[in-house]
Each structure stands twice: as C-alpha cells, then as structure tokens.
Amino acid sequence: MNYKKLGNTDIEVSTICLGTMTWGEQNTEQEGFEQMDFSLDQGVNFWDTAELYSVPPRAETFGHTEIIIGNWFEKTKKRDKVILATKVAGPARNYLRNGENSFVGKNLEEALHGSLRRLKTDYVDLYQLHWPERNVNSFGKLGYKHKEYEDEWSKIEDVLLELEKYIKAGKIRYVGLSNETPWGVNKFLQLSKELNLPRMMSVQNPYNLLNRTYEIGLAEISVRDEIGCLAYSPLASGYLTGKYRNGQIPKGSRIERDGDFWTRYQKPNMENAVEEYYKISKKYNINFAQMSVKFCEIQPFMTSVIIGATTMEQLKENIESVNIKLSEELIKKLNDIQKIYPNPCP
C-alpha cells in the first residue's frame, strides 16, 4: 500500500480509501464486515462514510452505513487502526433534522453526535461538510446562476468557529470539505489563517477519466496549499470498468438497481470516451478498472482515491491497483483521449 500525508498533518493515510456508501443498501452488514477485515489487512487504513449513507439516500436507510461500521468497531476493537472520515449533510434532505441542515448550532451538534453514536466512537479523524449550504454547481450541475437573494447560509467563519468547539472537545481531529468549489476552498483557507481557526485538510470531489474538472481550478490549490483531493467516483459508477460497454446492464449493478439515480455519467460522448479508454487498457494489457484507479492515484494533487466495491472481487481488484504502473506512453494516450472527449461527464 502507498501512503500520503492528510493535508499538512502528520497523519499518513492510504492512497486507497475504503468507500462504504453501499453498505446497508446493496451490501449487507456481513459483507461490510468482510470488506473492512480485508481492507485493513491490505494496509487500507483510511475509511470514508457519511451520515447520509446508504446510497441512493432514503429516509429508511439514513445512517445505516455508519451503524455497520460502528458494529464492526464494537466487535473487533480496532477503532485505533482506522483513520475514519464521515460527513455532515448540507441542505436538501427534509428527513434530516426537518431539512434544517446548516453547519452551525443545534444542527451540527445533532449531526456530529448522531454520527458518533452510530459509529460507536468518541471521535472522528476527519469531519467533512458533505456539500455547501450556499448555492453552488455540484453533483454535475453546470451554468452557475447567482441568486442575489438566495437562501440564507452560514458564514464560513461561523462554521469554522463551530467546528473548533468540537475539535477542542476532542470529538473531531481534523476537518475537510466535499463537493466544494475553488472559491469556497480559498475562502475557508483564507479565513482559517486570518482568524486562527481550524484549517480544512482535504477536498472530497469527483475525479476520474470522464471528469477531470478538478484540474481546472482546484488542482493548483491542492498542491500549493496542501489540501489534497479525496477522489470519489474514480470508476464513474462502474462505467470505467467496462461492464456497461455495448449497452450491457449487468444484473445487480447500480444502473440495473437504481438507474434513475446514477444519471451523472449517462451523457453524450460518455460511451465513445469509455470505448477509447477501454482500447488503451487492452493494448497495454492492463485491467481497465485498475488503470482507471491508478490514473487518479498518481495525480500530484491527490491524497487518496475512494473506492466503492459491492463484491469482494471488485474490492481486491481496486486495492491491487496500487501495484500496477502506468507508462508515460500510456498516460499520453489517456491524455489524448481527454483532448478528443474533454470531460464528457462533469
């Protein structure tokens, strides 16, 4: 396994992060336990979850993933072996605290304590803001339209002050962002420095061969300011494994189960781009999924790549991607496809 520092801390996290969002929906608790056992044995010490999970999010399964992780901690007594990340949801889900999902006051208190209770732990290593309170382009949305009189959102300095309370109380070690913009990341870093408040250590945003928009504005910030990317969806919901090629929809797959939810990658030119990337993997005799994950891992702005497997075969394949090497020639060919089909699924 490979490891990198989390932000400017001394914490070393595995460059493969165990994603957990399918546990409690596509995966049973027993399957989650098996994934955690195997991942830890392979040196994966960094796990990511969220209060919102399982996914697709539903009121009936809210918090179920954290419960599964907490039960594993209780059973194995291995909480100290894991760098654990979870998230507080932003506005939009009415079943979470009646839809009042701000990052300050009672809402944040309830969210954090709820996660700690379900996870059966006294602290989380990385507490992330799942998506901003303010109006932003996230989850594939483009064409930002500023609302002069948008819904009220918490000031960034107030959010940092709120998080500081729980850091001082020992309930949070470090904090991070998710689905955030360059403007947002810069503001958080600027205000934390100016006001001597907690510093954001990571940005969990999408990054894969079909969506390299992180490179446009956030990559430079990540490198210069030591706030690395935690890439989610490195396999583009499975499209970068090749299993959906030629219109195939395997039984039990995410698209077969919940196709209406996973529309982010069902875009013009997606199939063309996937086919070209697939041809490169075949030409160089490299597993397509492993090539896709490794491409993410080697980026200079990357801290860790979050994998989300529903089978043990997929999990082993994804973790083993750390052992493959991509030649300069192969990387050039991947970049050439990006030029022909630039970010078909932003």
MIZA-993005 format. One record per residue (C-alpha): residue number from 1; residue in one letter; x, y, z. Coordinates in nm, 2 decimals, padded with zeros to 4 digits. Layout:
N
  pos  code      px      py      pz
  NUM     a       X       Y       Z
...
END
This chain:
346
  pos  code      px      py      pz
    1     m   00.00   00.00   00.00
    2     n   00.11   00.36  -00.06
    3     y   00.05   00.64   00.19
    4     k   00.04   01.02   00.19
    5     k   00.00   01.29   00.45
    6     l  -00.35   01.42   00.51
    7     g  -00.32   01.79   00.44
    8     n  -00.04   01.94   00.64
    9     t  -00.09   01.70   00.93
   10     d   00.14   01.41   01.03
   11     i  -00.13   01.16   00.97
   12     e  -00.05   00.91   00.69
   13     v  -00.35   00.78   00.51
   14     s  -00.35   00.50   00.25
   15     t  -00.38   00.63  -00.11
   16     i  -00.67   00.39  -00.15
   17     c  -00.96   00.48   00.08
   18     l  -01.24   00.24   00.16
   19     g  -01.57   00.38   00.05
   20     t  -01.87   00.25   00.23
   21     m  -02.19   00.41   00.08
   22     t  -02.34   00.09  -00.05
   23     w  -02.34  -00.08   00.29
   24     g  -02.70  -00.11   00.41
   25     e  -02.84  -00.08   00.06
   26     q  -02.65  -00.30  -00.19
   27     n  -02.44  -00.47   00.08
   28     t  -02.54  -00.64   00.40
   29     e  -02.36  -00.59   00.73
   30     q  -02.18  -00.92   00.69
   31     e  -02.05  -00.81   00.36
   32     g  -01.94  -00.48   00.50
   33     f  -01.76  -00.66   00.78
   34     e  -01.58  -00.88   00.52
   35     q  -01.47  -00.57   00.33
   36     m  -01.34  -00.39   00.64
   37     d  -01.15  -00.70   00.75
   38     f  -00.98  -00.75   00.41
   39     s  -00.91  -00.38   00.35
   40     l  -00.73  -00.34   00.69
   41     d  -00.53  -00.65   00.63
   42     q  -00.42  -00.50   00.29
   43     g  -00.30  -00.18   00.46
   44     v  -00.60   00.04   00.38
   45     n  -00.62   00.25   00.70
   46     f  -00.85   00.53   00.56
   47     w  -01.22   00.48   00.55
   48     d  -01.49   00.72   00.44
   49     t  -01.86   00.73   00.52
   50     a  -02.14   00.99   00.58
   51     e  -02.45   01.04   00.80
   52     l  -02.65   01.03   00.47
   53     y  -02.54   00.69   00.37
   54     s  -02.67   00.43   00.24
   55     v  -02.69   00.55  -00.12
   56     p  -02.92   00.61  -00.30
   57     p  -03.02   00.81   00.00
   58     r  -03.36   00.73   00.16
   59     a  -03.51   00.81   00.49
   60     e  -03.54   00.44   00.56
   61     t  -03.17   00.38   00.53
   62     f  -03.03   00.70   00.66
   63     g  -02.73   00.63   00.90
   64     h  -02.73   00.26   00.82
   65     t  -02.37   00.26   00.69
   66     e  -02.24   00.43   01.00
   67     i  -02.42   00.17   01.21
   68     i  -02.25  -00.11   01.02
   69     i  -01.91   00.04   01.08
   70     g  -01.98   00.10   01.45
   71     n  -02.09  -00.26   01.49
   72     w  -01.76  -00.37   01.34
   73     f  -01.56  -00.14   01.57
   74     e  -01.75  -00.29   01.87
   75     k  -01.68  -00.64   01.75
   76     t  -01.32  -00.61   01.65
   77     k  -01.19  -00.34   01.90
   78     k  -00.99  -00.20   01.61
   79     r  -01.11   00.16   01.61
   80     d  -00.75   00.28   01.67
   81     k  -00.63   00.11   01.35
   82     v  -00.85   00.33   01.12
   83     i  -00.84   00.69   01.01
   84     l  -01.21   00.75   01.00
   85     a  -01.38   01.01   00.79
   86     t  -01.75   01.10   00.79
   87     k  -01.97   01.39   00.67
   88     v  -02.24   01.62   00.78
   89     a  -02.51   01.67   00.51
   90     g  -02.58   02.01   00.37
   91     p  -02.94   02.13   00.30
   92     a  -03.18   01.94   00.08
   93     r  -03.29   01.63   00.27
   94     n  -03.61   01.70   00.46
   95     y  -03.58   01.38   00.67
   96     l  -03.26   01.50   00.82
   97     r  -03.34   01.73   01.11
   98     n  -03.65   01.85   00.93
   99     g  -03.44   01.98   00.64
  100     e  -03.26   02.24   00.86
  101     n  -02.92   02.12   00.77
  102     s  -02.69   02.42   00.85
  103     f  -02.33   02.37   00.97
  104     v  -02.38   02.57   01.29
  105     g  -02.57   02.55   01.62
  106     k  -02.80   02.26   01.71
  107     n  -02.80   02.11   01.36
  108     l  -02.43   02.05   01.36
  109     e  -02.44   01.93   01.72
  110     e  -02.71   01.68   01.64
  111     a  -02.54   01.56   01.32
  112     l  -02.20   01.50   01.48
  113     h  -02.33   01.34   01.80
  114     g  -02.56   01.12   01.58
  115     s  -02.26   01.00   01.38
  116     l  -02.05   00.94   01.69
  117     r  -02.33   00.73   01.84
  118     r  -02.39   00.52   01.53
  119     l  -02.01   00.48   01.47
  120     k  -01.97   00.38   01.84
  121     t  -01.67   00.60   01.88
  122     d  -01.57   00.91   02.08
  123     y  -01.42   01.09   01.79
  124     v  -01.38   01.11   01.41
  125     d  -01.05   01.17   01.25
  126     l  -01.18   01.38   00.96
  127     y  -01.52   01.55   00.97
  128     q  -01.63   01.68   00.63
  129     l  -01.90   01.92   00.51
  130     h  -02.08   01.70   00.25
  131     w  -02.18   01.98   00.02
  132     p  -02.21   02.36   00.07
  133     e  -02.50   02.53   00.23
  134     r  -02.48   02.80  -00.04
  135     n  -02.60   02.77  -00.40
  136     v  -02.31   02.61  -00.60
  137     n  -02.26   02.39  -00.90
  138     s  -02.22   02.04  -00.76
  139     f  -02.31   01.68  -00.85
  140     g  -02.27   01.75  -01.22
  141     k  -02.45   02.08  -01.24
  142     l  -02.31   02.34  -01.47
  143     g  -02.40   02.70  -01.56
  144     y  -02.38   02.87  -01.23
  145     k  -02.65   03.13  -01.18
  146     h  -02.60   03.36  -00.89
  147     k  -02.91   03.43  -00.68
  148     e  -02.89   03.78  -00.54
  149     y  -03.14   03.69  -00.27
  150     e  -03.05   03.33  -00.22
  151     d  -03.15   03.13   00.09
  152     e  -02.95   03.22   00.40
  153     w  -02.64   03.03   00.46
  154     s  -02.39   03.02   00.75
  155     k  -02.09   03.24   00.72
  156     i  -01.77   03.05   00.67
  157     e  -01.61   03.20   00.98
  158     d  -01.91   03.09   01.19
  159     v  -01.88   02.73   01.05
  160     l  -01.51   02.72   01.14
  161     l  -01.58   02.86   01.49
  162     e  -01.85   02.59   01.54
  163     l  -01.61   02.31   01.42
  164     e  -01.34   02.45   01.65
  165     k  -01.56   02.38   01.96
  166     y  -01.57   02.01   01.88
  167     i  -01.20   01.99   01.79
  168     k  -01.12   02.14   02.13
  169     a  -01.36   01.89   02.29
  170     g  -01.17   01.60   02.12
  171     k  -01.47   01.49   01.92
  172     i  -01.31   01.59   01.58
  173     r  -00.94   01.57   01.49
  174     y  -00.94   01.74   01.16
  175     v  -01.20   01.89   00.91
  176     g  -01.24   01.88   00.54
  177     l  -01.47   01.98   00.25
  178     s  -01.67   01.79  -00.01
  179     n  -01.83   01.89  -00.34
  180     e  -01.67   02.23  -00.29
  181     t  -01.56   02.50  -00.55
  182     p  -01.23   02.68  -00.58
  183     w  -01.39   03.00  -00.44
  184     g  -01.51   02.80  -00.14
  185     v  -01.18   02.62  -00.07
  186     n  -00.99   02.95  -00.09
  187     k  -01.23   03.13   00.14
  188     f  -01.21   02.85   00.40
  189     l  -00.83   02.86   00.39
  190     q  -00.81   03.24   00.39
  191     l  -01.04   03.28   00.69
  192     s  -00.88   03.00   00.89
  193     k  -00.55   03.17   00.85
  194     e  -00.67   03.52   00.92
  195     l  -00.88   03.43   01.22
  196     n  -00.66   03.14   01.35
  197     l  -00.94   02.89   01.31
  198     p  -00.93   02.52   01.21
  199     r  -00.79   02.45   00.87
  200     m  -00.95   02.24   00.61
  201     m  -00.73   01.94   00.52
  202     s  -00.89   01.78   00.22
  203     v  -01.15   01.83  -00.06
  204     q  -01.36   01.53  -00.14
  205     n  -01.47   01.59  -00.50
  206     p  -01.53   01.37  -00.81
  207     y  -01.23   01.28  -01.02
  208     n  -01.20   01.02  -01.29
  209     l  -01.11   00.98  -01.66
  210     l  -01.46   01.11  -01.76
  211     n  -01.45   01.40  -01.52
  212     r  -01.12   01.58  -01.48
  213     t  -01.27   01.92  -01.40
  214     y  -01.08   01.92  -01.06
  215     e  -00.77   02.00  -01.26
  216     i  -00.91   02.33  -01.38
  217     g  -00.90   02.53  -01.06
  218     l  -00.87   02.30  -00.76
  219     a  -00.56   02.11  -00.85
  220     e  -00.33   02.41  -00.81
  221     i  -00.49   02.50  -00.47
  222     s  -00.44   02.14  -00.36
  223     v  -00.07   02.13  -00.44
  224     r   00.02   02.48  -00.33
  225     d  -00.19   02.49  -00.01
  226     e  -00.15   02.12   00.10
  227     i  -00.52   02.04   00.08
  228     g  -00.53   01.73  -00.12
  229     c  -00.82   01.57  -00.32
  230     l  -01.00   01.27  -00.19
  231     a  -01.14   01.15  -00.52
  232     y  -01.48   00.99  -00.52
  233     s  -01.63   00.80  -00.81
  234     p  -01.29   00.71  -00.96
  235     l  -01.46   00.44  -01.17
  236     a  -01.75   00.67  -01.27
  237     s  -02.02   00.45  -01.11
  238     g  -01.87   00.15  -01.28
  239     y  -01.86   00.28  -01.63
  240     l  -01.48   00.28  -01.62
  241     t  -01.47  -00.09  -01.55
  242     g  -01.61  -00.17  -01.89
  243     k  -01.91  -00.36  -01.76
  244     y  -02.16  -00.13  -01.92
  245     r  -02.00  -00.14  -02.27
  246     n  -02.22  -00.20  -02.57
  247     g  -02.53  -00.12  -02.37
  248     q  -02.49  -00.40  -02.12
  249     i  -02.65  -00.36  -01.78
  250     p  -02.54  -00.65  -01.56
  251     k  -02.79  -00.79  -01.31
  252     g  -02.74  -00.64  -00.96
  253     s  -02.54  -00.35  -01.08
  254     r  -02.61   00.01  -00.97
  255     i  -02.75   00.10  -01.30
  256     e  -02.98  -00.20  -01.30
  257     r  -03.09  -00.13  -00.95
  258     d  -03.12   00.24  -00.94
  259     g  -03.06   00.37  -01.29
  260     d  -03.26   00.69  -01.24
  261     f  -03.03   00.80  -00.96
  262     w  -02.70   00.74  -01.14
  263     t  -02.76   00.97  -01.44
  264     r  -02.44   01.17  -01.39
  265     y  -02.25   00.95  -01.63
  266     q  -02.52   00.89  -01.88
  267     k  -02.42   01.18  -02.11
  268     p  -02.34   01.23  -02.48
  269     n  -01.98   01.11  -02.57
  270     m  -01.96   00.90  -02.25
  271     e  -01.98   00.57  -02.44
  272     n  -01.73   00.69  -02.70
  273     a  -01.48   00.80  -02.44
  274     v  -01.52   00.48  -02.24
  275     e  -01.46   00.27  -02.55
  276     e  -01.14   00.46  -02.63
  277     y  -01.01   00.43  -02.27
  278     y  -01.10   00.06  -02.28
  279     k  -00.90   00.01  -02.60
  280     i  -00.59   00.16  -02.43
  281     s  -00.62  -00.08  -02.14
  282     k  -00.64  -00.37  -02.38
  283     k  -00.35  -00.25  -02.59
  284     y  -00.13  -00.23  -02.28
  285     n  -00.28  -00.55  -02.13
  286     i  -00.38  -00.37  -01.81
  287     n  -00.71  -00.43  -01.62
  288     f  -00.94  -00.14  -01.72
  289     a  -01.06  -00.07  -01.36
  290     q  -00.71  -00.08  -01.22
  291     m  -00.58   00.16  -01.49
  292     s  -00.87   00.40  -01.41
  293     v  -00.80   00.40  -01.04
  294     k  -00.42   00.42  -01.08
  295     f  -00.46   00.72  -01.31
  296     c  -00.63   00.90  -01.02
  297     e  -00.38   00.79  -00.76
  298     i  -00.07   00.92  -00.94
  299     q  -00.20   01.28  -00.98
  300     p   00.01   01.52  -00.78
  301     f  -00.29   01.68  -00.62
  302     m  -00.43   01.35  -00.50
  303     t  -00.43   01.24  -00.13
  304     s  -00.65   00.93  -00.16
  305     v  -00.88   00.76  -00.41
  306     i  -01.21   00.64  -00.26
  307     i  -01.31   00.30  -00.39
  308     g  -01.66   00.17  -00.35
  309     a  -01.70  -00.20  -00.42
  310     t  -02.01  -00.42  -00.39
  311     t  -01.82  -00.75  -00.43
  312     m  -01.50  -00.89  -00.28
  313     e  -01.37  -00.95  -00.63
  314     q  -01.41  -00.58  -00.71
  315     l  -01.26  -00.47  -00.38
  316     k  -00.95  -00.69  -00.43
  317     e  -00.91  -00.56  -00.79
  318     n  -00.93  -00.20  -00.68
  319     i  -00.69  -00.23  -00.39
  320     e  -00.44  -00.42  -00.61
  321     s  -00.43  -00.12  -00.85
  322     v  -00.16   00.03  -00.62
  323     n   00.08  -00.23  -00.76
  324     i   00.05  -00.15  -01.13
  325     k   00.25   00.11  -01.32
  326     l   00.13   00.33  -01.60
  327     s   00.40   00.41  -01.86
  328     e   00.45   00.77  -01.99
  329     e   00.33   00.64  -02.33
  330     l   00.01   00.51  -02.19
  331     i  -00.06   00.83  -01.99
  332     k   00.00   01.03  -02.30
  333     k  -00.26   00.82  -02.48
  334     l  -00.51   00.88  -02.20
  335     n  -00.45   01.25  -02.22
  336     d  -00.50   01.24  -02.59
  337     i  -00.85   01.09  -02.54
  338     q  -00.93   01.37  -02.29
  339     k  -00.85   01.62  -02.57
  340     i  -01.09   01.45  -02.81
  341     y  -01.36   01.40  -02.54
  342     p  -01.30   01.66  -02.27
  343     n  -01.48   01.58  -01.95
  344     p  -01.78   01.42  -02.10
  345     c  -01.94   01.37  -01.76
  346     p  -01.86   01.67  -01.54
END
